[in-house]
Amino acid sequence: MISPVFVALSLPILTNAYIGPVSDLFIVNKNVAPDGFTRAAVLAGETATNADVPGPLIVAQKNDNFELNVINQLSDTTMLRSTSIHWHGFFQAGTSWADGPAGVNQCPIIPGEAFEYRFQALDQAGTFWYHSHHSTQYCDGLRGAMVVTDPNDPHASLYDIDNEDTVITLADWYHVVAPSAGAIPTPDTTLINGRGRYVGGPTVPLSVINVEANKRYRFRLVSLACDPNYVFSIDGHTMNVIEVDSVNHEPYEVDSIRIFAGQRYSFVLTANQPVDNYWIRANPNIGSTGFTNGINSAILRYQGAPVADPTSTQTPNSNPLVESSLAPHSSAGPGAGSGTPDVAINLAMAFDVSTFRFTVNGASFHPPNSEPILLQIISGAVNPGDVLPADSVYHLPPDSLVELSMPAGAAGGPHPIHLHGHAFDVVRSAGSSTYNYIDPPRRDVVSLGSAGDNVTIRFRTDNPGPWIMHCHIDWHLELGLSVVFAEDTATINTEDPPTEWDNLCPSYIDFLPEFP
């Protein structure tokens, strides 16, 4: 059920639609112009008529059961028409069939058909998101935020307001559909809560976030990006970070946050400045940078301030968030203790100019969309070498401590790496040579940094399933920057997905080719 606290706080200033954990989610094609440039897109909505970019916020409470019926009504042949949805950050314990990645956990859903994802937010709360996990489809618009509230939130005393109006999404936007955009296109626009301006474009209205003086707000910052990382800040205000990728952390005050694709942060902002308008800034590392004419920007508006663009100025970010300074609220985890891991794997990532594909330990990942890895394992392929593509699948034993070392330096970095099915302890962060086995930050997307860095993470194999780990720059995933961990295949083999899941692959095979 939706948190009564969330609902009570949101009623007075309800401006953005949200849906609960039991809902239809229509996937449709529609023309949109979030930055003033009209283009066709792939969008999600509670109904076919209200689909938008981003898709509707989905709100639930800790331990709720999700029943999300995805109804595919795509028809535009310039973009992918089949689809799948990943619910980013949920561990999917016992329901790996609902994780979403095409070619790993399911076959895509074809146009004219529906598929219901059923899973539980078991012992999980915080900020999540959802997006297509089929090729580069989410770059065409299929992405949105999710919030799971905790009635016993340990940080509840730090803020007064936490509702649908305090969710801030960042996304890159392209004026060309993904299948025609080229291998690694440059974004045209930064969208903040679905609005933005581009260089040379019209001065369209920007997103406005309203606050009241002296109130404390829990803002949930979500990167829905396909590619850029952003330096996020709000003129004149500091941010007290309390959550990282759906994991509570000790309060950490900063004045800017560099956020990578797929990452989430909750921070508390105290509205303690004079009543006015203040620029919200999200400066990308690629594309059009800076803030001329309000690009890469939104507006923080105090109650009583005029309806106008801000005149605030940006001060130097003297206290940026440093990942290695984050500490989880509960330190118990796989990084606690420097004991020798049961499994240690080095993942060397590179770009092969001869094939124009990324590789991990020499192999480029090609998802078997018509015979997903979960189906292979359920069908009896449980031994190393039997699950295809064999060079990209790493078998992990149950109840083991796994350490992954990922030296940086591959072209196109910094690469944000996301592991499905787990949160992990970052025992060595980018920009640091120190190993922290006491209270390392815990998250599910980590930046590998730059050449010379060797990001190291630890997790326990306590969640059987085939879990993909990939670069969250979606263009890089499409070019093979991924591996799959087949965790405890003997237990995966006993998983019993619903009949509707069994029907996905025959329908998809009959539907092919994707582009007629």
N, C-alpha and C positions, 0 to 999 in steps of 0.2 A: 504494500500500500504506500501511497505518497505520504511523506512526513506531514503530520498536522501542523508542525511548526513552520515548515516551508510554505504550506498553503496559507496559514494565517498571516505570515509576513508578506506574502506576495499579493494578497487580495487588494490592498489599497492602491497599488501602483502596477496593476496587471497590464503589461504592454506587449509582452512576447508570449506566443503560444507555447504550451508544453503539453506533453502527453504522459500517461502513466505507463507502468510496466506491462500492461495487457492492452494491446492496441494493434490495429492494422497500420502498416507502413507501405503506402503506395509509392512505387518507383515509376516515374513518368518522364517524358520529354516535354520541355516547355521553353519558350523564349523568355529570357530574363536580361535585365540590364542593371546589375548592381553597381556599376561604375558609370552608367550612362551609355555604354556600348552594348547594343543588343546582339545576343547570340543564342543559339540553341544549347540546351544543357540537359544533364541527367540529374533529376531532383527527387527528393523524398518528401512525403507529406502524409498527414493523418488521413487526408482524402486526396483524390486525384486532382482536385481543383486548388487546394491550398499548398501544394508543393512549392518549396522555395529554397534559396541558398542563404545560409545553411539550412539543413533540414530541421524538423522540430526538435526542441530540447526534450529529452526523455528523462523523467524524474521518478525515482523509486526510493525505498527505504532499505536499510541493511537487512539482509536475509530474505528479501522479497523474491518471489518467483516471476520471471519474465516470460511472457508469451507474446512474441512479436511476429505477426503474420505479414511477411513481405510479399506484396502483390506486384508482379512485374507487368507493367503496361508499356514497356519501351517499344518504340517503332521506328525511330530515326536511324536509317542505315548508314549515316556518316559517323556514328558512334557505336560502341558496344551495345548490343540489345539484350544479351544475357547478363546476369548479375549475381553477386553474392555479397553478404554483409558480414563484416567483422565487428565485434563488440569489444573495442580496444580497452584492455586492462582487466577484463574479467577472466578468471583462471579457468572457468569451464570444467571444474572438477566433476568427473563422471559424465560430462556432456561434450567431449571433444568434437563430436559431430556437429555441434552448434557454433564452433569457433569462427567459421566462415571462409578462410582462405581457399579459393578455387585451386584444385589440383593437390591440395594437402588434406583438407577436412571435408570436402564435398565437391560435387560437380555443380556448375553454375545453374541458376534458375532461369529457364527460358521464358521468352515473352508469352503472355497469356496464361502463365501458371503462377502458383503461389507456394510458399514454403514457410512454415511456422518454426521460428527459433525458440526453443524452450530451455531455459537455464536459470540458475539461482545465484543471487548475489550473496553467496555463502560467506559470512564473516568478512565481507568487503563493504567499504563505504568510501566516499570521496568523489573525485572528478574523473570521468571517463569520456569516451567518445565512440562514435560508430562511423564506418565508412565502407564503401565498396572495397572488396579485396579480390578484384578480378582485373588483371592487367592494370592499366592506368586510369580506370573508369572514375575513381573518386576525384581526379583532377578536373573532370567535367562537371563536378558539383555535388556528387552523392556523399555528403559528410555532414555530421551534426554532433552536438555535445550531449553528454549524459551526466546526471548527478544522482548519487546514492547518498542519502542523508543518514546520519547516525544519531539516534535519540540520546546516546550517551557519549557524544563527541567530547573528547578530553579538552578541546580548545574552545568549547562553546562560550566560556566566560569572556573570551577576548573580543567578541563581536556582537553587534546588535541586529544586523540585517544580513540575511542569506536567502536569496530568492532567485527567480528566473531572470530578474533584471541585473543581477550581479555576476552573470556569466559573460565572459569576454572571449570571443573566438577570433583567431587570426587565421587568415587563409590567403594563399596566392590565387590569382585569377588570370585566365588566359583568354585571348580574343579568338583563338583558333581551337577547334575541337581536338582532343588528345590524340586520336589516331592519325591526324594530319599535321600535328604540331612539330614533328621531328623528334629525334631521339632524346635530346635534353634541351627543351625549349626554355626561353627566358620569360618569366611572368610579366604581364602587363601592369598588374594592379595588386596592391595589398588591400584586402577586405577586412575590416574590423566589424564584427557582428553583421556581416553581409553587405556592408557599404564601403565604398572607397572612391578615390579619384585617381586618374592616371595622367601622365605628362601629356599635355596637349588636348586633354579631354575637357568635357563640360564641368562646371563647378556644381556638382550634384550635392544634395544634402549628405552630411556625414552622420554616422551613428552618434547618438547622445546618450550618455549614462548620467542619470540624475542622482544627486546626493543631497542630504540635508545637513546643515552645519552641526558639527559636534557628534554626529552619529559615527559608529564604527561598522564598516562594511567588510564582509568576507567576499572578495572577488575571486572568481574561479577562472583562471587564464588557461585557455586551451589552444594549442597549435593544431589546426586542421590542415597544415600546409602539405603540399606535395613536394616541396623542395626547400624554400629558403629557411634559414634561421633568422630570428628577429631579436633586436635589442629593444626591450619594452620598458617604458618609463612613463610617468605622469608628472607633468611639470608641478613643482612646488610640494610634492608629496613623497613620503617614504612608504615602503611596503614591508610588512612583517610576514614573511613566508611561514606557513604552518602545515602545508601539505605538498607532497611531491609525487606525482604519478599515482594518486590514490592511496598514498601511504602517509600517515601523520608524521610530521617531523617537529623537532623542537623549534620554537619561534626564532626567526633569524631575520633581522631588519636589514634591508638593502634599499638602494635607490634606482637600481636597474636590474633587469632579468634578461639574460640571453636564453631564449627558448628555442628548442629545435623541434623539427617535425615530429608530431606524435606526443610531445611532452605536455604535462599539465602542472600548474602550480596554483595553490590557493594562498592568497595573501590578505592580510587585514590592512585596510586603509582607514585612517581616522580623518574625517572631514574637518580639519582644524585650521584651514586657511580662510582668508577673507572671501566673502560671497562673490563669486566671479565664474568665468569660464576658464578651463585649463586644458591645454593640449594633452591628449593621450597619444603616445608615439610608439610606433613599431617599425623600426628601421631594418629593412631586409639586408642580407649579405649579398644578394644578387638582384639584378633588375634596376629599376629606378630608385635610387637612395635619396635620403634627405626628406624635407617636408615642405618644399615649395608648393604654394597653392593648396595646402592641406593634404598632399599625398601621404600615404603611410600613417594616417592620423584618424583620431576620433576626438570627441569632446566630453570632458567631465564638467557637468553643469550643476552648480549649487542652486538650490531652491532660492528664488528671488533674483538670480542673475539674468541679464538680458539674453534674448534669443539672438545670438551672434557668434561668429567664429571667435575663438580666444585671441588674446594679444599676449598671452604669457610667453616667457622665454625659457629655453632649455638651459639648465645649469649643468656643468660637467658632472658626469656620473662618477663620483668619487668612492662609492661603496657598492660595486656591482656584486651580484650573487656569484659566489665561487663554490662549485659543486662539492669540493672536498671539505668545505666548512659546514655542510649540511649534516645533521645527526637525527636519526629516526627517534620518534617518541618512545618506542620500545626497541631496545638494542638487541634483544634476543633474535638471532637469525644465523644464516649460514656463514656470515663473515665474522661472527664472534668467536675468536680463537684462531690462532695461526697454524693449526694442525695441517698436516699434509692432506690434500684433497684425494678422494678415491679415484677421481677421473680428472686428468688435466689435459686440455686441448688447446693448442695454439692455432688460431685462425688467421692465416696470412691472406690479406685481400689485395687484389691487384686489378689493373685494367689492361686487357689484351687488345692492343691497337690493331692487330691483324684480323680479329673477329669483331671488334668494337663491342666487346662484352666484358663485364666484370667477372672475376673468378674468386673463389675462396678455396685455398689450398689447391689451386690449379683447376678447379671444376666450376663451371658456370651453371647455375640452376635453371632448368627448364621444367615448369610445373606440368605434371601429367594430368591435364584438365579432364580427360575422359576416363581416367582410372586413378582417382586420388589416392594418396598414400594411406589414408585411413581405410579405404576400401581394400587395398592390397593386404594390409595387416589383418583385417577381419577375415579376409578370404584365405589366410594361412601363411602369408609371407612374413615370418617373424624373425628370421635369422639375418645377420649381417650379410649383405650382398644380394639378398632376395628382394628387398624393397627398392624400387626404382624411383628416381635416378640414383643408383647406388653410390656414386662418387659424392653426392650432395646430402646423403642421409647418414647421420651419426647415431648409432644405437647406444643408449644409456641404460645402465642397470638401475633397478629400484633402490630407494633408501640410501642414496649415495650423495656425497658432497662433490659437486662438479665445479672446477675452476676453468674459466675461459680467458685466455690472453689474446688481445687483439691489437697488434701493432698498427699504428696509423701510417699514412703515407700514400695510400691509393689515390689516384687522380679523382678530382671532384669532391674532395673532402671539405670540411669535416663531415663524416658520415654518422648520422644518428641511427644507432642499432637498437632494434626492438625485438624482444623475446616474448613469444606468446606462451600462455599457460603458467607464467611465473612472474613474480617480482624478484629482483636479484640485488645482492649487496655489491656496491661498487668499491672494491677494496683498493683499487688504484684508479684515480680519475685522470682525465686529460689535463695537461698542464702541471701534473704533480709526479714526482718520482717516489713518493712516500706510500707505503702500504698500511692501510688502516684495518685491523682485524678486531677492533673493539666496538666502534659505533659508526661503521661506514654508511653513507647514504644508501637508501633502498628505493629502487625505482624500476621501471620496465622499458625505458628508452634512455640510452646513454650516448653522448657524443664521443667519438674516438679521437677528436682533436686533430693535431697536425703531426707531421713527421717528427719522430723522436718520442712521441707518446706511446705508451703501451697499456691501454685501458684493460683492467683485469676485474672480472666479476665472479661471484660465487652464488650458487643456488643449490637446493637439495631436490633430488628426484622423488618428490612426494605426490606427483600428479600425473598418472599415466596418460599418454596421448602422443600423437605426432604434432610437435610444436615447431612452427617455422620461426626462424630468427633471420631478420633481414634489415637492410638499410631502409629507413622510412622516407628517403627521397624516392618517390614512387617511380620516377624514371630510371633510377639505378636498380630497383627491384626488377623492373621489366627487363633490364639488361643483365640479370642473373646474379645480383649481389645478395645471395641468400643461401642458407643451409636449413635442413630440417633435423630436429632431434626426435628420434623415435624412442620415447621414454617408456621403459617397461612394456615391451611388446607382448609379453605373455598375458598381461592384464588388458592391454588394448584389444587383443584378440577376442576378449569376452564382451566387449562393448556391444550394445544392442540398439542401434539407432532406430528411429521410427520408420514405418513403411514408406512414408513420404520421402525420406532421405534415400531409401533404396531406389525410388523411382526417378531421382534426379538424373542419374547418369544415362539410362536408356533414353530419356527425353532429350537430354543435351546432345547425345550422339545423333539422334534422328534430326535434330535442329540444324546441325552444322551444314555448311560453313557459316561462320559468324557474319561475314560480309558477303552478301550474294553478288 
